[in-house]
Amino acid sequence: MFGDGKTSLRGGAGIFYDTRVMGMLSNRFVDEWPFSPQFILSTAGNSAPTASSSPGSFSDPLCTQAATQAALHCDGGQAANYPKFPSPFPAPTNFAYIPPFNEIAVSYDPSGNYHVPTTYEWNLTIERQLPSNILFRVGYVGSRTLHILETQYYNAGVPCNDPASAVPCNGKANVGLANLTVCEATGGTVASCHGNPNTSGALFKPNTFSSTVQADITDINASYHSLQTSVEKRMSHGFTVLANYTYSKSLDDLPFGEGVSGFDTGYSTLPFNAPGRHKFDYGPSSFDHTHVFTASYVWHSPGVKSSRVFLRYLLGDYEIGGIVSAASGRPITVLQGTELSGTGIGQDRGTFIAGANPYSSNSCAGVSPKCVSWLNPAAFQPTKITTGCPPPATSCNNPVIFGTFGNVGKNLLRLPKTSNWDVQLSKYFNFTERWKLQLRAEYFNVLNHPNFAPESISTGTVNGTDQISAFDKINGNAAFGTFRAGQVGDPRVAQLAVKVFF
């Protein structure tokens, strides 16, 4: 920028499209019955299998043939719950769904506006060369993503606080659309679809979709803005260091606990057609960390020039290195843990008590193992109350919250910050120009610092990236907001190694 070759300005922008979503949904169609039937017959969860629950053979999985029944002691009792096998081809146009066999009905968005998820990204960075081989970099990185995939729950009941609902708010889910039926596009008569003039087709068996009805809709948006800095000292005098710091914010209206891979269960708290649903789900992304710092370093001591071999090996060629990382806590959403609204969605959130501090550092109440409460249960409305109940009841549902969806914003609260320090110490023995020996000691989490609720540990993820067991659910749960064994990151681990270089 200034003609001295020590300052540069870099920038870029791009538009990126996601093809995985459409390909994934298209694969769903390939796997659908009757075109590609799938049968899952298993007695793994049945401690006392019977002839009616036992599967048949590979060629006769429903055990309808006498030879299979005699050989495997099954009687074909499961055949009544599954389509015919093998399924006829071409597929019949008037097939009926017969619950309870596991089946997913897939259809494209009838509006025809199935948008491709699109991300717009941009960045602008200034780099400056400083004395002593040090490079400083500061940049702004942002993005805007449109049409992210969301799973909507179509079988929600009418909220029990709705004037159109006569169902009391007693903690039980409203039946709502439990008798939802679906009509085929062709075949049958208009009358078979309840006289709807916009549809014609054969009626599926009543109560076919008596539980979960989902739709994948691309109506979620997100934004990301960050200040990213780094300092790099390139290797000189045996020393090098690289440090990065990011200050960022990622926001979206994806429902809490839901992924973007299609057909998830972390539905929005509000019904799909409720006004203000996206606003209620708008908040920090589940992976959002406001502050993130990482640094790595290596220092190699110079060799000692001495005529005495012992002093050369003892005092020279040591190497010390390590990685230091720290991040602010990731977001968490408090759920009530029970049905409040009567919709049956099961994602009703907690309700704040005005003036109460949601965070706590007290020991857990009523828990025998030692643990610490991170969230304060007294800051949220309880599910049950013991005063003001109609006699002779000594406890009853809390009327303040039943009939509501709660008022805790998505990812409004934060988990504790995390930090970690890995170190390594090495000693080199240079025997000849071609042969060298290294003794190496490494410590992971050398301070044995507990990191509660990390995204992952060495054995895998910790109950996903959003929920930690019953940590986020109130409902009289003693584990609510507490940290204990099993919810902490990796402990200190040491390892020794010997390496020969030749």
Secondary structure, DSSP 8 states (H G I E B T S, - for coil): --SSSSEEEEEEEEEEE--HHHHHHHHHHHT-TTTS-------TT-SS--TTTS---SS-TT--SHHHHHHHT---GGGGGS--SS--SS--TT----TTS--------TTS-----EEEEEEEEEEEEETTTEEEEEEEEEEEEEEEEEEEE------TTSTT-----SS----TTTTB--B-SSSS-SGGGTT-TT--S-B--TTTBSS--EEEEEEEEEEEEEEEEEEEEEEETTEEEEEEEEEEEEEE---TT--SSSS-S---SS-TT-TTHHHHT-EE-TT--SEEEEEEEEEE------S-HHHHHHHS-EEEEEEEEEE---EE--B-SS--SSSS----B--B-TT--SB--SB-TT-SS--EESB-GGGB--SEESSS--TT-S-EE-TTTTTS-----TT-EE---EEEEEEEEEEEEE-SSS-EEEEEEEEESTT----BS-SEETTEESSTTT--TTTTB-TT-TTTTEE-TTSB----EEEEEEEEE-
